Amino acid sequence: MECITWFAPILPGKLDEWKSLIEEVQGPRKEEHRRSRERMGLKREVVSHMPTPQGDFACLFHEAEDLAKSFQIAATSDDPHDQWFREKIMEVHGITPEMLQGPLPASLHFDYKAG
């Protein structure tokens, strides 16, 4: 199992839109989002908000058997929910599908597990 923690900027003036996006994938689009993550092979997704002097950031944790494949699916899926979600992350974070197809946005250097 692979995991990655990474940060995505929330573009200036987009914090309320980001909060609405999070509410939407936890509410009316919850089932579509779950199926999307299943298609991507994600086992876990955690999203937090981190305000900093440099602006707001989304802190993301993803876990999957093959993260590169998961990101590739997110970038290229023709599923209507995935297309909608790509549009939203481009508007809120400035992340393009091409950026999701490149190398992973961060590299793992240490992973401690108890037991």
MMTF fields as JSON, N, C-alpha, C and O atoms, coordinates in Angstrom:
{
  "mmtfVersion": "1.0.0",
  "mmtfProducer": "UNKNOWN",
  "numBonds": 459,
  "numAtoms": 460,
  "numGroups": 115,
  "numChains": 1,
  "numModels": 1,
  "chainsPerModel": [1],
  "groupsPerChain": [115],
  "chainIdList": ["A"],
  "bondAtomList": [4, 2, 8, 6, 12, 10, 16, 14, 20, 18, 24, 22, 28, 26, 32, 30, 36, 34, 40, 38, 44, 42, 48, 46, 52, 50, 56, 54, 60, 58, 64, 62, 68, 66, 72, 70, 76, 74, 80, 78, 84, 82, 88, 86, 92, 90, 96, 94, 100, 98, 104, 102, 108, 106, 112, 110, 116, 114, 120, 118, 124, 122, 128, 126, 132, 130, 136, 134, 140, 138, 144, 142, 148, 146, 152, 150, 156, 154, 160, 158, 164, 162, 168, 166, 172, 170, 176, 174, 180, 178, 184, 182, 188, 186, 192, 190, 196, 194, 200, 198, 204, 202, 208, 206, 212, 210, 216, 214, 220, 218, 224, 222, 228, 226, 232, 230, 236, 234, 240, 238, 244, 242, 248, 246, 252, 250, 256, 254, 260, 258, 264, 262, 268, 266, 272, 270, 276, 274, 280, 278, 284, 282, 288, 286, 292, 290, 296, 294, 300, 298, 304, 302, 308, 306, 312, 310, 316, 314, 320, 318, 324, 322, 328, 326, 332, 330, 336, 334, 340, 338, 344, 342, 348, 346, 352, 350, 356, 354, 360, 358, 364, 362, 368, 366, 372, 370, 376, 374, 380, 378, 384, 382, 388, 386, 392, 390, 396, 394, 400, 398, 404, 402, 408, 406, 412, 410, 416, 414, 420, 418, 424, 422, 428, 426, 432, 430, 436, 434, 440, 438, 444, 442, 448, 446, 452, 450, 456, 454],
  "bondOrderList": [1, 1, 1, 1, 1, 1, 1, 1, 1, 1, 1, 1, 1, 1, 1, 1, 1, 1, 1, 1, 1, 1, 1, 1, 1, 1, 1, 1, 1, 1, 1, 1, 1, 1, 1, 1, 1, 1, 1, 1, 1, 1, 1, 1, 1, 1, 1, 1, 1, 1, 1, 1, 1, 1, 1, 1, 1, 1, 1, 1, 1, 1, 1, 1, 1, 1, 1, 1, 1, 1, 1, 1, 1, 1, 1, 1, 1, 1, 1, 1, 1, 1, 1, 1, 1, 1, 1, 1, 1, 1, 1, 1, 1, 1, 1, 1, 1, 1, 1, 1, 1, 1, 1, 1, 1, 1, 1, 1, 1, 1, 1, 1, 1, 1],
  "groupList": [{"groupName": "MET", "atomNameList": ["N", "CA", "C", "O"], "elementList": ["N", "C", "C", "O"], "formalChargeList": [0, 0, 0, 0], "bondAtomList": [1, 0, 2, 1, 3, 2], "bondOrderList": [1, 1, 2], "singleLetterCode": "M", "chemCompType": "L-PEPTIDE LINKING"}, {"groupName": "GLU", "atomNameList": ["N", "CA", "C", "O"], "elementList": ["N", "C", "C", "O"], "formalChargeList": [0, 0, 0, 0], "bondAtomList": [1, 0, 2, 1, 3, 2], "bondOrderList": [1, 1, 2], "singleLetterCode": "E", "chemCompType": "L-PEPTIDE LINKING"}, {"groupName": "CYS", "atomNameList": ["N", "CA", "C", "O"], "elementList": ["N", "C", "C", "O"], "formalChargeList": [0, 0, 0, 0], "bondAtomList": [1, 0, 2, 1, 3, 2], "bondOrderList": [1, 1, 2], "singleLetterCode": "C", "chemCompType": "L-PEPTIDE LINKING"}, {"groupName": "ILE", "atomNameList": ["N", "CA", "C", "O"], "elementList": ["N", "C", "C", "O"], "formalChargeList": [0, 0, 0, 0], "bondAtomList": [1, 0, 2, 1, 3, 2], "bondOrderList": [1, 1, 2], "singleLetterCode": "I", "chemCompType": "L-PEPTIDE LINKING"}, {"groupName": "THR", "atomNameList": ["N", "CA", "C", "O"], "elementList": ["N", "C", "C", "O"], "formalChargeList": [0, 0, 0, 0], "bondAtomList": [1, 0, 2, 1, 3, 2], "bondOrderList": [1, 1, 2], "singleLetterCode": "T", "chemCompType": "L-PEPTIDE LINKING"}, {"groupName": "TRP", "atomNameList": ["N", "CA", "C", "O"], "elementList": ["N", "C", "C", "O"], "formalChargeList": [0, 0, 0, 0], "bondAtomList": [1, 0, 2, 1, 3, 2], "bondOrderList": [1, 1, 2], "singleLetterCode": "W", "chemCompType": "L-PEPTIDE LINKING"}, {"groupName": "PHE", "atomNameList": ["N", "CA", "C", "O"], "elementList": ["N", "C", "C", "O"], "formalChargeList": [0, 0, 0, 0], "bondAtomList": [1, 0, 2, 1, 3, 2], "bondOrderList": [1, 1, 2], "singleLetterCode": "F", "chemCompType": "L-PEPTIDE LINKING"}, {"groupName": "ALA", "atomNameList": ["N", "CA", "C", "O"], "elementList": ["N", "C", "C", "O"], "formalChargeList": [0, 0, 0, 0], "bondAtomList": [1, 0, 2, 1, 3, 2], "bondOrderList": [1, 1, 2], "singleLetterCode": "A", "chemCompType": "L-PEPTIDE LINKING"}, {"groupName": "PRO", "atomNameList": ["N", "CA", "C", "O"], "elementList": ["N", "C", "C", "O"], "formalChargeList": [0, 0, 0, 0], "bondAtomList": [1, 0, 2, 1, 3, 2], "bondOrderList": [1, 1, 2], "singleLetterCode": "P", "chemCompType": "L-PEPTIDE LINKING"}, {"groupName": "LEU", "atomNameList": ["N", "CA", "C", "O"], "elementList": ["N", "C", "C", "O"], "formalChargeList": [0, 0, 0, 0], "bondAtomList": [1, 0, 2, 1, 3, 2], "bondOrderList": [1, 1, 2], "singleLetterCode": "L", "chemCompType": "L-PEPTIDE LINKING"}, {"groupName": "GLY", "atomNameList": ["N", "CA", "C", "O"], "elementList": ["N", "C", "C", "O"], "formalChargeList": [0, 0, 0, 0], "bondAtomList": [1, 0, 2, 1, 3, 2], "bondOrderList": [1, 1, 2], "singleLetterCode": "G", "chemCompType": "PEPTIDE LINKING"}, {"groupName": "LYS", "atomNameList": ["N", "CA", "C", "O"], "elementList": ["N", "C", "C", "O"], "formalChargeList": [0, 0, 0, 0], "bondAtomList": [1, 0, 2, 1, 3, 2], "bondOrderList": [1, 1, 2], "singleLetterCode": "K", "chemCompType": "L-PEPTIDE LINKING"}, {"groupName": "ASP", "atomNameList": ["N", "CA", "C", "O"], "elementList": ["N", "C", "C", "O"], "formalChargeList": [0, 0, 0, 0], "bondAtomList": [1, 0, 2, 1, 3, 2], "bondOrderList": [1, 1, 2], "singleLetterCode": "D", "chemCompType": "L-PEPTIDE LINKING"}, {"groupName": "SER", "atomNameList": ["N", "CA", "C", "O"], "elementList": ["N", "C", "C", "O"], "formalChargeList": [0, 0, 0, 0], "bondAtomList": [1, 0, 2, 1, 3, 2], "bondOrderList": [1, 1, 2], "singleLetterCode": "S", "chemCompType": "L-PEPTIDE LINKING"}, {"groupName": "VAL", "atomNameList": ["N", "CA", "C", "O"], "elementList": ["N", "C", "C", "O"], "formalChargeList": [0, 0, 0, 0], "bondAtomList": [1, 0, 2, 1, 3, 2], "bondOrderList": [1, 1, 2], "singleLetterCode": "V", "chemCompType": "L-PEPTIDE LINKING"}, {"groupName": "GLN", "atomNameList": ["N", "CA", "C", "O"], "elementList": ["N", "C", "C", "O"], "formalChargeList": [0, 0, 0, 0], "bondAtomList": [1, 0, 2, 1, 3, 2], "bondOrderList": [1, 1, 2], "singleLetterCode": "Q", "chemCompType": "L-PEPTIDE LINKING"}, {"groupName": "ARG", "atomNameList": ["N", "CA", "C", "O"], "elementList": ["N", "C", "C", "O"], "formalChargeList": [0, 0, 0, 0], "bondAtomList": [1, 0, 2, 1, 3, 2], "bondOrderList": [1, 1, 2], "singleLetterCode": "R", "chemCompType": "L-PEPTIDE LINKING"}, {"groupName": "HIS", "atomNameList": ["N", "CA", "C", "O"], "elementList": ["N", "C", "C", "O"], "formalChargeList": [0, 0, 0, 0], "bondAtomList": [1, 0, 2, 1, 3, 2], "bondOrderList": [1, 1, 2], "singleLetterCode": "H", "chemCompType": "L-PEPTIDE LINKING"}, {"groupName": "TYR", "atomNameList": ["N", "CA", "C", "O"], "elementList": ["N", "C", "C", "O"], "formalChargeList": [0, 0, 0, 0], "bondAtomList": [1, 0, 2, 1, 3, 2], "bondOrderList": [1, 1, 2], "singleLetterCode": "Y", "chemCompType": "L-PEPTIDE LINKING"}],
  "groupTypeList": [0, 1, 2, 3, 4, 5, 6, 7, 8, 3, 9, 8, 10, 11, 9, 12, 1, 5, 11, 13, 9, 3, 1, 1, 14, 15, 10, 8, 16, 11, 1, 1, 17, 16, 16, 13, 16, 1, 16, 0, 10, 9, 11, 16, 1, 14, 14, 13, 17, 0, 8, 4, 8, 15, 10, 12, 6, 7, 2, 9, 6, 17, 1, 7, 1, 12, 9, 7, 11, 13, 6, 15, 3, 7, 7, 4, 13, 12, 12, 8, 17, 12, 15, 5, 6, 16, 1, 11, 3, 0, 1, 14, 17, 10, 3, 4, 8, 1, 0, 9, 15, 10, 8, 9, 8, 7, 13, 9, 17, 6, 12, 18, 11, 7, 10],
  "groupIdList": [1, 2, 3, 4, 5, 6, 7, 8, 9, 10, 11, 12, 13, 14, 15, 16, 17, 18, 19, 20, 21, 22, 23, 24, 25, 26, 27, 28, 29, 30, 31, 32, 33, 34, 35, 36, 37, 38, 39, 40, 41, 42, 43, 44, 45, 46, 47, 48, 49, 50, 51, 52, 53, 54, 55, 56, 57, 58, 59, 60, 61, 62, 63, 64, 65, 66, 67, 68, 69, 70, 71, 72, 73, 74, 75, 76, 77, 78, 79, 80, 81, 82, 83, 84, 85, 86, 87, 88, 89, 90, 91, 92, 93, 94, 95, 96, 97, 98, 99, 100, 101, 102, 103, 104, 105, 106, 107, 108, 109, 110, 111, 112, 113, 114, 115],
  "secStructList": [7, 3, 3, 3, 3, 3, 3, 3, 3, 7, 7, 6, 6, 7, 2, 2, 2, 2, 2, 2, 2, 2, 2, 2, 2, 2, 6, 6, 6, 2, 2, 2, 2, 2, 2, 2, 2, 2, 2, 2, 6, 3, 3, 3, 3, 3, 3, 3, 3, 3, 3, 3, 6, 6, 3, 3, 3, 3, 3, 3, 3, 3, 3, 3, 1, 7, 2, 2, 2, 2, 2, 2, 2, 2, 2, 2, 7, 7, 7, 2, 2, 2, 2, 2, 2, 2, 2, 2, 2, 2, 2, 2, 2, 7, 7, 7, 2, 2, 2, 2, 2, 1, 1, 7, 1, 1, 7, 7, 7, 7, 7, 7, 7, 7, 7],
  "xCoordList": [0.851, 0.0, 0.895, 1.864, 0.561, 1.297, 0.457, -0.772, 1.136, 0.417, 1.211, 2.428, 0.492, 1.115, 0.356, -0.871, 1.107, 0.547, 1.041, 2.234, 0.138, 0.536, -0.388, -1.435, 0.019, -0.725, -1.089, -0.3, -2.286, -2.731, -3.189, -3.985, -2.705, -3.151, -4.642, -5.152, -5.31, -6.668, -6.482, -6.026, -6.832, -6.566, -7.213, -8.264, -6.604, -7.165, -8.626, -8.997, -9.437, -10.858, -11.699, -12.899, -11.081, -11.798, -12.099, -12.579, -11.825, -12.024, -13.482, -13.747, -14.422, -15.837, -16.237, -17.0, -15.724, -16.002, -15.413, -16.036, -14.209, -13.579, -14.432, -14.675, -14.884, -15.724, -17.012, -17.469, -17.597, -18.81, -18.532, -19.357, -17.378, -16.991, -16.898, -17.402, -16.257, -16.128, -17.515, -17.794, -18.373, -19.734, -20.485, -21.239, -20.28, -20.995, -20.567, -21.409, -19.245, -18.801, -19.098, -19.021, -19.438, -19.857, -21.374, -21.901, -22.077, -23.534, -24.149, -24.145, -24.687, -25.448, -24.64, -25.222, -23.334, -22.511, -21.689, -20.742, -22.046, -21.273, -21.13, -20.027, -22.227, -22.182, -21.377, -20.597, -21.56, -20.769, -19.283, -18.444, -18.969, -17.565, -16.966, -15.816, -17.747, -17.281, -16.973, -15.932, -17.882, -17.646, -16.424, -15.67, -16.228, -15.062, -13.782, -12.839, -13.762, -12.566, -12.337, -11.191, -13.394, -13.256, -12.631, -11.731, -13.105, -12.52, -11.032, -10.231, -10.679, -9.282, -8.439, -7.21, -9.081, -8.342, -7.915, -7.072, -8.492, -8.133, -8.751, -9.921, -7.944, -8.427, -8.765, -9.606, -8.085, -8.328, -8.022, -7.08, -8.842, -8.643, -9.0, -10.108, -8.063, -8.284, -7.957, -6.916, -8.854, -8.656, -8.842, -9.853, -7.855, -7.896, -7.65, -7.137, -8.021, -7.772, -6.651, -6.657, -5.683, -4.571, -4.388, -3.848, -4.836, -4.579, -3.124, -2.632, -2.447, -1.062, -0.906, -1.781, 0.195, 0.438, 0.543, 0.317, 0.886, 0.996, -0.327, -0.393, -1.364, -2.669, -3.211, -2.594, -4.367, -5.028, -4.563, -4.325, -4.441, -4.042, -4.972, -5.483, -5.185, -5.829, -4.697, -3.776, -4.772, -3.796, -4.463, -5.55, -3.804, -4.418, -3.582, -2.353, -4.264, -3.638, -4.368, -5.593, -3.625, -4.209, -3.47, -2.252, -4.222, -3.65, -4.267, -5.486, -3.407, -3.861, -2.755, -1.615, -3.107, -2.1, -1.12, 0.08, -1.629, -0.804, -1.253, -2.185, -0.589, -1.003, -0.87, -1.725, 0.181, 0.343, -0.839, -1.344, -1.269, -2.427, -3.695, -4.529, -3.836, -4.999, -5.078, -6.147, -3.945, -3.921, -4.179, -4.832, -3.671, -3.899, -5.399, -5.937, -6.056, -7.501, -8.242, -9.157, -7.845, -8.482, -8.335, -9.244, -7.198, -6.914, -7.616, -7.846, -7.966, -8.45, -9.85, -10.402, -10.427, -11.737, -12.785, -12.812, -13.652, -14.737, -16.054, -17.106, -15.993, -17.17, -17.627, -16.793, -18.93, -19.421, -18.993, -18.661, -18.995, -18.562, -17.08, -16.69, -16.265, -14.833, -14.558, -13.683, -15.297, -15.134, -15.531, -14.829, -16.644, -17.094, -16.046, -15.729, -15.511, -14.54, -13.248, -12.67, -12.796, -11.6, -11.812, -10.923, -12.987, -13.318, -13.231, -12.685, -13.775, -13.791, -12.383, -12.059, -11.537, -10.192, -9.346, -8.413, -9.678, -8.978, -9.401, -8.558, -10.695, -11.198, -10.694, -10.333, -10.667, -10.351, -8.846, -8.326, -8.154, -6.732, -5.79, -4.595, -6.313, -5.445, -4.745, -3.779, -5.222, -4.612, -5.277, -6.497, -4.47, -4.977, -4.871, -4.101, -5.636, -5.502, -4.064, -3.595, -3.377, -1.992, -1.096, -0.177, -1.358, -0.562, -0.79, 0.118, -1.991, -2.289, -1.641, -1.442, -1.315, -0.719, 0.799, 1.424, 1.388, 2.839, 3.282, 2.541, 4.482, 4.928, 4.003, 3.351, 3.946, 3.116, 3.522, 4.683, 2.579, 2.855, 3.803, 4.22, 4.145, 5.079, 5.735, 5.233, 6.847, 7.509, 7.613, 7.894, 7.385, 7.408, 8.855, 9.648, 9.185, 10.537, 10.566, 11.615, 9.44, 9.41, 7.977, 7.057, 7.777, 6.442, 6.535, 6.842, 6.275, 6.324, 4.958, 3.92, 4.976, 3.744, 4.019, 5.018, 3.14, 3.292, 3.048, 2.269, 3.712, 3.457, 4.236, 4.135],
  "yCoordList": [-1.177, 0.0, 1.239, 1.319, 2.189, 3.451, 4.554, 4.514, 5.535, 6.694, 7.951, 7.913, 9.064, 10.351, 11.432, 11.41, 12.367, 13.575, 14.731, 14.83, 15.601, 16.737, 17.914, 17.775, 19.064, 20.295, 20.924, 20.911, 21.471, 22.187, 23.572, 23.683, 24.618, 25.953, 26.13, 25.632, 26.827, 27.271, 28.688, 29.578, 28.881, 30.154, 31.316, 31.138, 32.499, 33.656, 33.89, 33.882, 34.096, 34.356, 33.11, 33.218, 31.912, 30.67, 29.796, 28.673, 30.291, 29.459, 29.03, 27.863, 29.938, 29.566, 28.552, 27.625, 28.729, 27.767, 26.388, 25.36, 26.379, 25.128, 24.444, 23.239, 25.218, 24.665, 24.088, 23.029, 24.774, 24.273, 22.967, 22.053, 22.879, 21.649, 20.485, 19.396, 20.716, 19.663, 19.247, 18.056, 20.218, 19.908, 19.102, 18.187, 19.441, 18.756, 17.297, 16.424, 17.017, 15.62, 14.801, 13.572, 15.484, 14.767, 14.675, 13.926, 15.445, 15.497, 14.932, 13.718, 15.807, 15.33, 14.505, 13.719, 14.661, 13.891, 12.803, 12.273, 12.475, 11.512, 10.166, 9.626, 9.631, 8.309, 8.363, 7.453, 9.413, 9.565, 9.67, 9.111, 10.399, 10.58, 9.252, 8.937, 8.484, 7.17, 6.273, 5.617, 6.244, 5.415, 5.911, 5.105, 7.209, 7.788, 7.294, 6.882, 7.339, 6.905, 5.407, 4.959, 4.642, 3.208, 2.987, 2.16, 3.726, 3.607, 3.941, 3.319, 4.928, 5.345, 4.354, 4.41, 3.459, 2.509, 3.085, 2.505, 4.226, 4.817, 4.021, 3.643, 3.773, 3.099, 4.124, 3.887, 5.273, 6.318, 7.677, 7.837, 8.664, 10.052, 10.925, 10.839, 11.763, 12.675, 14.077, 14.293, 15.036, 16.416, 17.341, 17.276, 18.197, 19.171, 20.562, 20.714, 21.565, 22.966, 23.499, 23.299, 24.185, 24.766, 26.226, 26.516, 27.163, 28.58, 28.903, 28.459, 29.659, 30.057, 31.536, 32.111, 32.151, 33.536, 33.679, 34.764, 32.591, 32.615, 32.315, 32.332, 32.045, 31.736, 30.423, 29.779, 30.037, 28.801, 27.633, 27.774, 26.477, 25.255, 24.112, 24.052, 23.21, 21.932, 20.95, 20.83, 20.251, 19.212, 17.884, 17.576, 17.107, 15.885, 14.658, 14.691, 13.585, 12.284, 11.297, 11.192, 10.571, 9.551, 8.239, 8.219, 7.143, 5.814, 4.893, 4.848, 4.16, 3.242, 2.235, 2.408, 1.182, 0.213, 0.846, 0.574, 1.694, 2.328, 3.777, 4.069, 4.675, 6.08, 6.73, 7.528, 6.408, 6.998, 6.625, 7.455, 5.388, 4.932, 5.66, 6.047, 5.843, 6.55, 7.97, 8.425, 8.674, 10.041, 10.079, 10.998, 9.089, 9.009, 8.847, 9.491, 7.996, 7.799, 9.103, 9.49, 9.775, 11.053, 12.068, 12.861, 12.045, 13.025, 12.738, 13.657, 11.475, 11.11, 10.496, 10.305, 10.188, 9.537, 10.381, 11.605, 9.706, 10.422, 10.319, 10.709, 9.798, 9.748, 11.186, 12.043, 11.456, 12.828, 13.413, 14.596, 12.605, 13.12, 13.494, 14.546, 12.637, 12.915, 14.162, 14.957, 14.336, 15.543, 16.781, 17.791, 16.71, 17.809, 18.118, 19.283, 17.081, 17.27, 17.893, 18.764, 17.456, 18.054, 19.551, 20.365, 19.895, 21.308, 22.104, 23.207, 21.529, 22.207, 22.375, 23.442, 21.349, 21.503, 22.467, 23.087, 22.584, 23.569, 24.975, 25.865, 25.179, 26.484, 26.879, 28.034, 25.933, 26.218, 26.167, 26.967, 25.217, 25.002, 25.389, 25.579, 25.505, 25.756, 24.496, 24.58, 23.323, 22.043, 21.556, 21.403, 21.315, 20.877, 19.359, 18.733, 18.761, 17.323, 16.926, 15.853, 17.794, 17.491, 17.386, 16.568, 18.194, 18.145, 16.835, 16.33, 16.283, 15.013, 13.826, 12.771, 13.995, 12.902, 12.855, 11.858, 13.923, 13.973, 13.158, 12.307, 13.419, 12.734, 13.092, 14.136, 12.233, 12.516, 13.863, 14.257, 14.574, 15.933, 16.014, 17.11, 14.895, 14.87, 13.495, 12.548, 13.39, 12.085, 11.709, 12.549, 10.46, 9.934, 9.714, 9.118, 10.203, 10.027, 9.266, 8.752, 9.183, 8.486, 8.069, 8.87, 6.835, 6.304, 5.384, 4.201, 5.907, 5.124, 4.483, 5.127, 3.222, 2.53, 1.773, 1.062, 1.926, 1.216, -0.272, -0.684, -1.062, -2.492, -3.208, -4.43],
  "zCoordList": [0.0, 0.0, 0.0, 0.756, -0.849, -0.918, -0.279, -0.316, 0.304, 0.827, 0.513, 0.332, 0.454, 0.167, 0.924, 1.013, 1.461, 2.064, 1.225, 0.937, 0.834, 0.011, 0.28, 0.912, -0.209, 0.026, -1.308, -2.253, -1.372, -2.564, -2.118, -1.186, -2.761, -2.368, -2.663, -3.667, -1.798, -2.086, -2.618, -1.899, -3.859, -4.509, -3.754, -3.138, -3.794, -3.09, -3.467, -4.641, -2.44, -2.647, -2.886, -3.138, -2.811, -3.137, -1.913, -2.07, -0.695, 0.491, 0.651, 0.943, 0.469, 0.606, -0.464, -0.191, -1.677, -2.743, -2.4, -2.663, -1.813, -1.389, -0.312, -0.383, 0.684, 1.746, 1.158, 1.589, 0.181, -0.478, -1.216, -1.201, -1.859, -2.558, -1.575, -1.848, -0.439, 0.582, 1.084, 1.223, 1.352, 1.796, 0.739, 1.07, -0.519, -1.6, -1.73, -1.942, -1.603, -1.746, -0.49, -0.513, 0.604, 1.812, 1.92, 2.742, 1.081, 1.129, -0.128, -0.326, -0.999, -2.159, -3.164, -3.911, -3.199, -4.144, -3.448, -4.029, -2.227, -1.427, -2.135, -2.224, -2.631, -3.279, -4.58, -4.862, -5.366, -6.6, -6.283, -6.989, -5.205, -4.825, -4.342, -4.648, -3.593, -3.133, -4.325, -4.361, -5.302, -6.498, -7.274, -7.82, -7.325, -7.988, -7.325, -8.0, -6.012, -5.283, -5.439, -5.471, -5.535, -5.807, -7.182, -7.327, -8.201, -9.547, -9.525, -10.224, -8.715, -8.612, -7.819, -7.863, -7.103, -6.277, -4.937, -4.254, -4.554, -3.265, -2.133, -2.181, -1.115, 0.094, 1.173, 2.04, 1.093, 2.092, 1.497, 0.721, 1.877, 1.471, 2.67, 3.2, 3.093, 4.218, 3.72, 3.099, 3.995, 3.55, 4.755, 5.453, 4.982, 6.072, 5.503, 4.395, 6.276, 5.901, 6.786, 8.001, 6.159, 6.908, 6.517, 5.449, 7.379, 7.098, 7.458, 8.496, 6.622, 6.873, 6.515, 5.868, 6.93, 6.512, 4.991, 4.456, 4.29, 2.834, 2.129, 0.9, 2.891, 2.315, 2.849, 3.697, 2.346, 2.768, 1.91, 0.711, 2.555, 1.863, 2.239, 3.357, 1.292, 1.573, 1.825, 1.017, 2.944, 3.285, 2.934, 3.422, 2.088, 1.574, 1.908, 1.848, 2.258, 2.469, 1.578, 1.636, 0.755, -0.107, 0.094, 0.27, 0.064, 0.217, -0.83, -0.994, -1.537, -2.592, -2.868, -2.436, -3.593, -4.019, -5.001, -4.944, -5.907, -6.943, -7.097, -7.846, -6.387, -6.392, -7.759, -8.144, -8.499, -9.828, -10.719, -11.475, -10.625, -11.404, -10.932, -11.75, -9.629, -9.082, -9.615, -10.021, -9.616, -10.113, -11.62, -12.114, -12.346, -13.794, -14.081, -14.982, -13.321, -13.486, -13.175, -13.903, -12.094, -11.738, -12.864, -13.111, -13.545, -14.595, -15.905, -16.691, -16.166, -17.497, -17.535, -18.618, -16.391, -16.362, -17.079, -16.946, -17.847, -18.518, -17.744, -18.251, -16.525, -15.673, -15.368, -15.074, -15.433, -15.198, -13.846, -13.769, -12.784, -11.477, -11.511, -11.005, -12.103, -12.174, -13.003, -12.659, -14.088, -14.901, -14.1, -14.134, -13.384, -12.536, -11.464, -11.222, -10.827, -9.759, -10.291, -9.642, -11.458, -12.067, -12.314, -12.062, -12.805, -13.031, -11.731, -11.697, -10.672, -9.373, -8.814, -8.292, -8.91, -8.336, -9.177, -8.668, -10.454, -11.27, -10.834, -10.72, -10.589, -10.163, -8.779, -8.557, -7.852, -6.456, -6.169, -5.391, -6.805, -6.505, -7.648, -7.423, -8.862, -10.004, -10.493, -11.252, -10.064, -10.449, -11.729, -11.785, -12.755, -14.054, -14.182, -13.454, -15.097, -15.327, -15.696, -15.318, -16.432, -16.818, -15.583, -15.55, -14.588, -13.363, -12.622, -11.962, -12.725, -12.056, -12.771, -12.169, -14.04, -14.814, -14.682, -15.042, -14.173, -14.031, -12.832, -12.341, -12.366, -11.143, -9.988, -10.009, -8.99, -7.815, -7.228, -7.333, -6.612, -6.143, -4.945, -4.569, -4.349, -3.222, -3.193, -3.798, -2.493, -2.373, -0.897, -0.043, -0.626, 0.741, 1.173, 0.444, 2.366, 2.892, 4.203, 4.591, 4.892, 6.186, 6.465, 6.302, 6.882, 7.169, 8.368, 8.22, 9.548, 10.782, 11.015, 10.862, 11.383, 11.772, 13.055, 13.164, 14.018, 15.291, 15.11, 14.251, 15.913, 15.942, 14.925, 14.816]
}
